[in-house]
Amino acid sequence: MGANILTVHDFHAYLHRERNYSLLTCNAYLTDLIQYEVFLKSNQEQLLPDSKSVRQWIRFLALQKISSKTIHRKVSSVRSFSKYLFLKGAVADAISIEVQLPKIKKRIPSFVKVSEMHGLLDELESAVKDYDTALAFSIISTFYHTGIRRSELIGLKHASISLVNGEMKVLGKGRKERIIPFSAELGRQLDTFYKIKADFNIDSEIFFCKFDGDKLSEKWLYNLVKKSLEKTHLGKRSPHILRHTFATHLLQNGADINAIKELLGHSSLGATQIYTHNDISQLKKVYKDTHPFSD
């Protein structure tokens, strides 16, 4: 073992400060690791994961009827912590977690229909009468037009957005920076919001902020999106649904999957391929346009 003793709480701080993960994500990692520690009933100062104990934990979780997707996430948390220990010198050798994970049933991502999205944005824009309603409309529109994550939107600053070039600079997971282009329509909306913000003398470097200039909380943002999506057909309503919607609408209109990967800030194409789903109308259209005997 190396000289450093690193706890799961140190890992939590590392993910948030150095990797720029949202607090929600960091807390999920922390919860998983604490549950692993409790399962081990270990009194050791340094948590040292190993394949045997993780296999036992997987069996335990499965018996508790924990979903396959959740088990995958929990094991991923342990693997990430193991890599962190080696990266920071807490262990001399890399820890390899070799386990067999349960299969995950593929789910088609939920998304808002084009007609519903247009109707929602029209309704929110026509309802703008003060700072709060302008903020709500601008946030929902930005989510849909750019596909950015909740934590990325919260971190947007005035310096991050170029209305002239139609670009915004986003700091994503792992502190990876990317530039997202946006339409003239969103540019007009953001310019209007900026002027409303100035009219209320809200002085903050944060672009989307509270009336007092402070940062928005992730919970507040989640509740805003959830309420805004109430009139859609979806049962599940969250900021990530708008990210799904952004990607799905791009794909349905012919965007290349690799371009969508770059816009979303995914590190691998595999993460983007969940959007290659199609509804039956899309499949019928492809069949009709391409099969020689479709008529």
C-alpha positions in Angstrom: 0.0 0.0 0.0 1.2 3.5 -0.7 1.7 6.2 1.9 -1.6 8.0 1.3 -4.8 7.0 3.1 -7.7 8.1 0.9 -11.4 7.7 1.9 -14.5 7.6 -0.1 -15.1 11.2 1.0 -11.8 12.2 -0.5 -12.9 10.6 -3.7 -16.2 12.6 -3.5 -14.2 15.8 -3.3 -11.9 14.8 -6.1 -14.9 14.1 -8.5 -16.5 17.4 -7.7 -13.4 19.7 -7.7 -11.0 18.1 -10.1 -13.4 16.2 -12.4 -16.2 18.7 -12.4 -18.9 16.1 -11.8 -22.2 17.5 -10.5 -23.0 17.1 -6.8 -25.8 14.8 -7.7 -23.4 12.4 -9.5 -20.8 12.7 -6.8 -23.4 11.9 -4.1 -24.4 8.8 -6.1 -20.8 7.6 -6.2 -20.5 8.2 -2.5 -23.7 6.4 -1.6 -22.6 3.3 -3.7 -19.2 3.2 -2.0 -20.6 3.6 1.5 -23.0 0.7 0.8 -20.0 -1.4 -0.4 -18.1 -0.6 2.8 -21.1 -1.5 5.0 -21.5 -4.8 3.1 -17.8 -5.6 3.7 -18.2 -4.7 7.4 -14.6 -3.6 7.2 -12.8 -1.7 10.0 -9.8 -1.0 7.8 -8.8 2.7 7.5 -8.2 2.3 3.7 -11.0 0.7 1.7 -9.4 -1.7 -0.8 -11.8 -3.2 -3.3 -11.2 -6.7 -4.7 -12.9 -9.0 -7.2 -14.0 -11.6 -4.7 -15.8 -9.2 -2.4 -17.4 -7.4 -5.4 -18.7 -10.7 -6.7 -20.3 -11.4 -3.3 -21.8 -7.9 -3.3 -23.3 -8.4 -6.7 -25.0 -11.6 -5.6 -26.2 -9.9 -2.4 -27.7 -6.9 -4.5 -29.4 -9.3 -6.9 -31.0 -11.2 -4.0 -32.3 -7.8 -2.8 -34.0 -7.4 -6.2 -31.8 -4.4 -7.1 -32.1 -3.7 -10.9 -29.3 -4.8 -13.3 -28.7 -1.2 -14.3 -28.2 -0.1 -10.7 -25.8 -3.0 -10.0 -23.8 -1.9 -13.1 -23.6 1.6 -11.7 -22.6 0.5 -8.2 -19.8 -1.7 -9.6 -18.7 1.1 -11.8 -18.4 3.3 -8.7 -16.1 0.8 -7.0 -14.0 0.5 -10.2 -13.7 4.2 -10.4 -12.6 4.4 -6.7 -10.0 1.7 -7.4 -8.5 3.7 -10.3 -8.5 6.8 -8.1 -6.5 5.0 -5.3 -3.8 4.0 -7.9 -3.8 7.4 -9.5 -3.2 9.2 -6.2 -0.6 6.7 -5.0 -2.7 5.1 -2.2 -1.8 1.7 -3.7 1.3 0.6 -5.4 -0.4 -1.5 -8.0 -3.5 -1.0 -10.1 -6.6 -2.8 -8.7 -8.4 -4.9 -11.3 -12.0 -5.8 -10.6 -12.9 -8.8 -12.7 -16.6 -9.7 -12.3 -19.5 -10.8 -14.4 -22.4 -8.4 -14.4 -26.0 -9.1 -15.0 -27.4 -8.2 -18.4 -29.3 -4.9 -18.8 -32.5 -4.7 -20.7 -32.1 -2.0 -23.3 -34.6 0.9 -22.9 -35.5 3.3 -25.5 -34.9 6.9 -24.2 -38.0 9.0 -23.7 -38.2 12.2 -25.6 -40.6 15.0 -26.3 -42.4 15.0 -29.7 -41.5 17.9 -32.1 -45.0 19.3 -32.1 -45.1 19.2 -28.3 -41.7 20.9 -28.0 -42.7 23.7 -30.3 -46.0 24.2 -28.4 -44.2 24.2 -25.1 -41.6 26.8 -26.1 -44.3 29.0 -27.7 -46.3 28.9 -24.5 -43.4 29.6 -22.3 -42.3 32.5 -24.5 -45.7 34.1 -24.6 -45.9 33.8 -20.7 -42.7 35.9 -20.2 -43.7 38.9 -18.1 -40.8 39.2 -15.5 -37.4 37.9 -14.7 -38.6 34.5 -13.3 -40.7 33.7 -16.4 -37.9 34.9 -18.7 -35.4 32.7 -16.9 -37.7 29.7 -17.1 -38.3 30.1 -20.9 -34.6 30.7 -21.6 -33.5 27.7 -19.6 -35.9 25.2 -21.3 -35.0 26.6 -24.7 -31.3 26.3 -24.1 -31.6 22.7 -22.9 -33.5 21.8 -26.1 -31.4 23.8 -28.5 -28.0 22.6 -27.1 -28.5 19.3 -25.3 -26.3 20.4 -22.4 -26.3 18.7 -19.0 -27.9 20.3 -16.0 -24.5 20.9 -14.3 -23.2 22.4 -17.5 -26.1 24.9 -17.7 -25.6 25.9 -14.1 -22.0 26.7 -14.8 -22.5 28.8 -17.9 -21.1 32.3 -17.6 -21.6 35.4 -19.7 -18.0 34.9 -21.0 -19.0 31.3 -22.1 -21.6 32.6 -24.6 -20.9 34.3 -27.9 -24.1 35.7 -29.4 -22.1 37.0 -32.4 -20.7 33.6 -33.3 -23.6 31.6 -32.1 -21.4 29.4 -29.8 -21.2 28.5 -26.2 -18.2 27.1 -24.4 -19.2 24.3 -22.0 -17.2 22.7 -19.2 -18.3 19.0 -19.1 -17.5 15.9 -17.2 -13.8 15.4 -16.4 -13.4 19.2 -16.9 -13.4 18.6 -20.7 -14.3 21.7 -22.6 -16.3 21.7 -25.8 -17.9 24.3 -28.0 -21.6 24.0 -28.9 -23.0 25.9 -31.8 -26.5 27.3 -31.5 -29.2 28.7 -33.8 -30.0 32.3 -34.5 -33.4 31.6 -32.9 -31.7 30.7 -29.6 -29.3 33.6 -30.0 -32.3 36.0 -30.2 -33.8 34.4 -27.1 -30.6 34.6 -25.1 -30.1 38.2 -26.2 -33.6 39.1 -25.0 -33.0 37.4 -21.7 -29.7 39.2 -21.2 -31.5 42.6 -21.7 -34.2 41.6 -19.2 -31.5 40.7 -16.8 -29.9 44.1 -17.2 -33.3 45.8 -16.8 -33.6 44.3 -13.4 -30.0 45.3 -12.5 -28.9 41.7 -11.9 -25.1 41.8 -11.8 -23.7 38.3 -12.0 -21.1 36.6 -14.1 -23.3 33.5 -14.1 -25.6 33.7 -17.1 -28.6 31.8 -15.7 -28.8 32.9 -12.0 -31.3 33.6 -9.2 -32.7 37.1 -8.9 -30.0 37.9 -6.3 -27.2 36.7 -8.7 -26.5 33.5 -7.0 -26.1 30.1 -8.7 -29.2 28.0 -9.4 -29.4 24.7 -7.5 -29.7 21.4 -9.3 -32.9 20.6 -7.4 -34.5 23.9 -8.4 -33.6 23.3 -12.0 -34.9 19.8 -11.9 -38.3 21.0 -10.5 -38.5 23.7 -13.2 -38.1 21.2 -16.0 -40.4 18.7 -14.4 -43.2 21.3 -14.1 -42.6 22.6 -17.6 -43.0 19.2 -19.1 -46.3 18.4 -17.3 -48.3 19.1 -20.5 -46.3 16.6 -22.6 -47.2 13.0 -23.1 -44.3 11.8 -21.0 -44.5 10.2 -17.6 -40.9 10.8 -16.8 -39.9 14.5 -16.8 -36.4 15.7 -16.1 -33.6 17.9 -17.6 -32.1 14.7 -19.1 -35.3 14.2 -21.1 -34.6 17.4 -23.0 -31.1 16.1 -23.7 -32.6 12.9 -25.1 -35.0 15.1 -27.1 -32.2 17.2 -28.6 -30.3 14.1 -29.7 -33.3 12.3 -31.0 -34.6 15.2 -33.1 -31.1 15.7 -34.6 -30.9 12.0 -35.5 -34.4 11.9 -37.0 -33.4 14.8 -39.2 -30.3 13.1 -40.6 -27.5 14.2 -38.3 -24.4 11.9 -38.2 -24.1 9.9 -35.0 -20.5 11.0 -34.5 -21.5 14.7 -34.7 -24.2 14.1 -32.1 -21.5 12.4 -29.9 -19.4 15.6 -30.1 -22.3 17.9 -29.3 -23.3 15.8 -26.3 -19.8 15.6 -25.0 -19.7 11.8 -24.8 -16.3 10.2 -24.4 -17.4 7.1 -26.4 -19.7 6.4 -29.3 -21.3 3.6 -27.3 -22.9 6.2 -25.0 -24.5 8.0 -28.0 -25.8 4.9 -29.7 -28.8 4.7 -27.4 -30.3 7.4 -29.6 -30.3 5.2 -32.7 -33.7 4.0 -31.7 -36.6 4.8 -34.1 -40.3 4.9 -33.7 -42.4 2.8 -36.1 -43.2 5.7 -38.3 -39.4 6.3 -38.9 -38.9 2.7 -39.7 -41.8 2.7 -42.2 -40.3 5.8 -43.9 -36.9 4.2 -44.2 -38.4 1.0 -45.6 -40.6 2.9 -48.1 -37.7 5.0 -49.3 -35.1 2.3 -49.6 -36.6 -1.2 -50.2 -37.1 -2.0 -53.9 -40.5 -3.7 -53.3 -41.8 -1.3 -50.7 -44.6 -0.1 -53.1 
